C-alpha cells in the first residue's frame, strides 16, 4: 500500500480522534468495553474467532485479514445508572446517593482495513477501550468532611494500527500496536488528602492525561470447513496521572491491564453461525486498581509505592453469540455474556467512586445490506443491574483514622444503543 493511497483516510481518522477524545466514559466488564464494532456489540462482544468488520483488530488483529477492504463508522449512546447507599454509620443517618448527574455518553468508533496483497492486510481502529464515570451531586463522603460534588471520570481512547498475515489457507496471525490515551479527573475527595503522601494531589486537579503503548497479538485458524478457533493477548500498557499522584498507587500509576482470550466460531448451517469467547482482564496486577484499600486504613498512605487501590479482582468473561442470515440482505444477531464480580464486598467504601459491577449482558443487533454493498448495522445491549452490599466496608472508630463503621453498598446497570455504516472499498 503506497502512502498516497492511505492519505485520504487520515481525514476521517482525525475527525474520529477529535470526536472520541472528550466523550468516552463507559463501564461494562470492569471498566473495559464488552465489545468493539456494532456487529460484535450485537453479539455480546463475541469476536476473537469471528471478525465481522473493520474494528476486528480491537478484539483480535488476525481478523484484519478476514473482513476485506472496508471502512466502518459507528456511534453508540451509553446510559449507565450508578448509585450508592451508606447504612449503619456513626456520622449520619442511612442515606441513598445517585451518581447520575451526568446520564448519557456518546461513543464514536472508526475502523479501516485494506488488503495489501494476497496474504497481507493492514488496518486502523479507533475506539473507546473503557472508562468509568460517577457524578454525585450529593457527596456520599460529605458526612466525613468532604465538600462539593464528588465523582471521577476515566476515559481510554485506543488507536490501533494492525497488520495480519495469512500463513496458509487455514491460519492467520496478526499484530496491532495499541496506543492508549487515558484521561482522568476527580472531584470532591479532599478529605482523603489527610490519608495521602501528596495531599495536594488527590482531588480537584482538573483533567490529567497519559499516553502509552503496547502490543496485541492474535491468531485465527480454520480447523475444519465449519469450525474456526482464535486466540489473542494484549500486553500491559504503562500509564501515569501526575496530577493525581497522591490518589493512585506508585505516585499516580494507572496502567491498562494485560488481557487475553480464546474464541470459537461454528457454522452450524450456511445461514447460522454460533460463536463464543472467553476473555480474562488482569485488574489485580495493576496496583492502583487491584490493591486493597485495607492498607489505607491500616496506615499506608495513598499514592505510596504499591499503595492502596480499589481492591478489584481479575475478571473472566464468557461471551455467547449467534448470527442468522435471515435473507440475503438481512442478518440478525443476539448474545449474552457472564462475568465474575470484580468488586469484593469489603471494598465498597472506596468503590462508591468506581462501581464497575455489572456481570450479565444481553444484546440484539441486525445488519441491512444495501444494493451498493454498504451496510447499516444497529444494536441494543443491556447490562442487568448488579448490587454489591458492603461487608464491614466502612472502617470503624473516630477521626482522624476512623470513619464510624457501617457499610456502603453500590449499584450499577447500563443500556447501550448504537448504529454504524460500512463502506466496501
N, C-alpha and C positions, 0 to 999 in steps of 0.2 A: 504494500500500500504506500503510495507516494504522499509527500506532505501536502501537495495542493489538493489531493482528493479528500484528505481528512479535515483540512482547514474549515470548510463550510459548517461542519458540525460543531465548531467551537462557539458559534453564536448561541445555539440553544443550551450548550453547556454553561456558558457564562450566565445566561438567564436563569438556569436551574440553580446555580450556586447562589445567586442573589436572592432567589425566592426561598431556598431551603434554609439559609443561614439563620434568619430570625424566627423561624416558625416552628421548629421541631420541639416537641415535648410529648413523649409517649411512654407508656409503661405496660408491658404485656407479660412476656416471660422474664420475670425480674424487671430490668429496665431495657432489655433487648426487644426489638420488634418481633412479632410472632411470624412474620413472613415479609418477602420483598417481591414487588411486582403484583399487579392486580390479579393475575391468574393464580399465582401461588396463594395470595391472601384469600381468594375464594375457596381454597382447599386447606385452610387452617395452617398455611405456611409450608406445606409439602413442596420439595423442590430439589433435594440432593440428587436423586436419580431421575427426576422428571423436569428438565429445563423446558420452559414454555415461552419465554420472552427475553428481551434484551437485558432484563435485570437478573438473569440467571447467575451471573458471576457473584452477586451478593450472597448467594447461597452456596454455589459450587462453581468455580471458574471453568471446570471442564465443560460445563453446559454452554459456554460461549460458542463452541463449535457445532452445536446441535440446532440452533434457532435460525440460522441463515442471516441474510443481510436485512436489518430492520432497525427502526427507531421507535422507542416507546416513551410516551409522556403520560404521566398519571398524577392524580391528586386525590388525597383522602381527607375526610373530615373526621377527626378523632375527638370523642366526647367522654372523658373519664368522670367518675363521681367518687370523690375521696372524702373521708371523714374520720373523726376520732372521738373517743369518749374517755373521760377521766372519772374514775369511781373510787370511793373509799379513801380519798386523800385528805390529809390533815389541814391543808392550806385553803380548802374551799369545798363547796358543795359539788356533788356529782354534776357533770356538765357534758353537753354534746357540742362538737365543733365541726363546722363544714369547711373543707379545704377547697371549695369550688368558686372562689371569687373570679377565677378565670375558668370558663366552662368548655370552650371549644378551641381546637387547634387545627390548622390547615397544614397538610404534609405533602408537598410535591415529590415526584421522583422522575428520574430520567435514565434511559438506557439506550445504548447504541452498539450494534455488532456488525462486523463485516468480515467476510471470508477473503483471506489474502491469497490462498491457493487451495489446492485440493485437500491438503492436510492441516492447514493452519488458519485460525481465525483470531481476530482481535476484538476487543470491546471496551466500553467505558460505561460504568454505572455510577450514578449519584443517588444517594438515598439516606434516610434517617435510620441509623443503626439502632438508636434507642434514646431514652431520656426519662426524665422524671420531673413533674411539676406539682407542687402543692401551694395553695394560696389561701391562707386562713385570715379573713378579715378580723375575726375574734381570735386572738392569740392563745393557743392552748397552754402556753408557758407563762401567761401574764400573772397567774396566781403566785408564781415564784419570783416575780420581779421583772419579767421581760416587758418590753414596751413596743407599741406599734403592731402592725400586721406581721404575720410570720409566714415563712414558706421558703422553698428552694426551687430553682429552675435549672435543670441539667439538660443539655442538648448535645447530640452526637451526629455530626454530618460525616458520611463516608464518601470518598471519591476513590473509585476502584478501577483503574485500567487493568485489563486482563488479556491473557493470551492462552489459547488452547490448541493442542496438537493431537491429531489422530495418529496413534501408533499403528493401528491397522483398522480393519472394518469394525472390530468389536470394541476396542479400548481407546479411550481418550484421557489425556491428562491436561490439567490447567493450572495456571499460576495467576494470582491477582496481587497487585500492590495495594494494600489498604491504607489510604491516607485518612486519618481520623482527626477531624477538627471538633474539639469539645468546647462548650461554653457553660459557665456556671455562675449563679448568683444566689445569695442567701440573705434573708432579712428577718428581723425580729428575734434574733438569737443572742442578743447581747449578754444575757445572764450567764451563758456558757463561757464568756471571757474569763470569769473567775476560776475556771477549770482548765485554762489553756496556758501553754508556754508562750504564746504570742497573742495576748488578749485583745489587741487592736486589730487582729486579722481573722476574726471569727464570723462577723456578721456585718451586713450593710456596707460592703466594699464595692458595690456595683458589680458589673459583669466582667468576669475574667475569662480568658480563653487559653487554649493549649492545642498544639498540633503535633501529632506523632505519626509514625508509620510502622506497618508490619506486613506480614505475608499471609495469604490464604492459598492453600494447595488443594487440589481436587482431582478426583478420578471418577469416570463412569465406565462401566463395562456391560456390554450386551452379552449375557452368558447363555442365552437361548433366544430364539426368534421372538418370544413373548416377554422375557424377563430381563430387566436392566437393574444393575446394582450401582451404588455410588458411595463415595466417602469424601469427607472434607475436613480440613483442620485449619484454624486461624491462630496465629501467634498472639501473644500478649503485646499490647501497644502502650508505650510509655506516655503518661500524661501528668501534668502538674498545674495546680492553680496557686500561684504565688500570693495572690491577694487573700487567699483563704488558707494560708499555711498554719494558722492557729486553729483550724477546724479539722482538717483532714490529716490522717497519719502521715508520718515521714515528711513533715513540712509542706503539706499541700499535695501529696501524691494522689493521683487518681487515674490509674491505668485502666485501659479497656481489657477485660479479662480474656484469657485464652478460651477458645471454644472449638468443639469438634462434633462430628456426627456421621451417621451412616444412613443410607436410604435404599428403598427398593421400589420399582415400578413394574406392574404386571398388566399386560394387555389381555384382559380376560376374554374379550371379543374384539373385532375390528372397531367397534363403537364404544367400548367400555374399558377404561383404564383405572386400576386400583393402585394406590401408592401409599407409602409410609416412610417417615423419617424418625430417627431418634437423635436428639441433639443434647449435648451437655455444655453448660456455661459455668466456668470455674470462678464464681464470685468470691469464694472463700480464699483464693490465692492473692487477692488484692487487699492489702491491709486496711485501707480506708473504708472498704465495703465489708470485708469478711471478718475483721477482728471484732470481738465482743466489746460492747460498751461497759461491761462489768469492770474492766480495768480502770475506766474513768472514775467510777465511784469508789474504787479502791486506792485512788491517789495518783494514777498515771495521767499526766496532762494531755489534753487534746493537742494534736499536731506533733507529738513526740515521735521518736523513732519506733516503728512497729506499734504505734499508739492505738487508742480506742477507735472503733469503727461502728458500723451498723449491725454487725453480727450476722450477716447473711450467709446461708448455706449455698453450696453449689446447686444448680438447677438442672434437672434432666427432664426433657420434654418428649413425649410421644405424640406424633402428628399422623393422622389418618385422613386420606383424601380420595375422592372419586371424581372422575371426569367422564361425561357421557355425551357422545356426538349424536344429539337428538335428530339433526338433519344436516345436510351439507354445509349450511351457513350458520348453524347454531350449536354451541357447546354449553352444556350445563355442568356445574361443579358444586361440590359440597365437601365439608371436612369438619373434623373435631380434633382437639388436642388436649392433652392432660399433662400437668407438671406437678412436681413436688413443691411444697411451700418453702420459699427461701427465708422467711422471717420467723424466727423462733418466738414463742410466747414470752420468753424472758427479755426480749429485746424491743418490745413495742414502744417503750417510752421515747426512745430516740427516733424510732421509725414512724412516729407521727408525721415526720417530715418526708419520709420516703416509703410509703406503703405499697411496695411492689408485690402485691399479694395474690393477684388472680392466678388461677390454676387451670381453668377449663374454658376453652373457646369453642364456639360453633359458628360456622361460616357457610355462606352460599354465594355463588357467582355465576356469571354467564358471559359468553363472547358471541357477538353477532358479526359475521364477516360480510363486508360489503362487496359488490360486484368487482370493484377495482382492486380487491385484495386487502384493503385496510380493515382494521378490526376495532370495534368498540367493545370494551370489557368493563363490566361493573361487578361489584361485590358488596356484601354486608357481613360484618363479623361482630359477634357479641362475646365478651368475656363475662361470665357469670359472677355475681357478687361474692366476694370472699371476705370473711372477718377473722382476724386473729385476736383472741382475747388474752389480755396480759395475765401472766402468772408470776406474781411478785416482781413486776416490771418497774415500778417506781421505788427508788431507794428510800428506806425509812430514815428516821432521825430528823433533826432540825438543821437549819443553816449553821455554818457555811457548807457542810458536807452532805447534808441530807435533804430530801425532798418530801418528807411527810408520808411516805408509803402509799399503799393502794395500787391501782392498776390502770394502765392505758390500754384501750382496745382500738384497733384500726380497721378500716374497711375500704374496699375498692371494687368498683365494677366499671366496665367500659363498653362503648359501642363505636365501631368504625364503619364508615361507608366510603366507597371510592369509585372512581371511574378513570379509564385510561383509553388512549387511542394509539394504535400501532400502524406504522407505515412499513410496507415491504419495499425494500430498496433494490 
